[in-house]
Amino acid sequence: MVTDTLSTAPTTRTGTWGTAFAVFACGVGLFQVALAVGAPWGAAAWGGANAGVLPTGFRVASGVSALLWAGVAAAAASRLLGPVGRRRLLLGSAAYLTLGIAMNAASPSGIERAVWVPGTALGAGLAWMAWREARTR
């Protein structure tokens, strides 16, 4: 009897929700890169206290944040962490973004409330769905 070894290999696809969440994470990461290199969007980030270009400390924090979001995107769109690690990352991301909805809603910055509350809600929804999808794979 001949067996097909390819049919027993684990899938490398992460699913639609995982891919969608990875795209969201890339978008947030690119926003942080723009802040780190001097984009004048300070009113839309870090509580909105610094209109224009962020001070050096916040720019460094944005650079670190961009690296973290890149890692999240890479892990969400791949099997990099293995199935258990990926599920944990997605669950942690979903919880973090859910908390972020409240944090952005409490921001004194009107831009953060108008843009990041719905944006963070979208990201949280995508992360929760990606986590749910990953539980079935």
VENWO-V439944 format. One record per helix or strand of 3 or more residues. SS is the DSSP state (2 for helix, 1 for strand). FROM is the first residue (numbers start at 0). TO is the last residue. If there is no record, write none. Layout:
ss: {SS;SS}
from: {FROM;FROM}
to: {TO;TO}
This chain:
ss: {2;2;2;2;2;2;2}
from: {4;15;41;45;55;81;109}
to: {7;35;43;47;75;104;134}
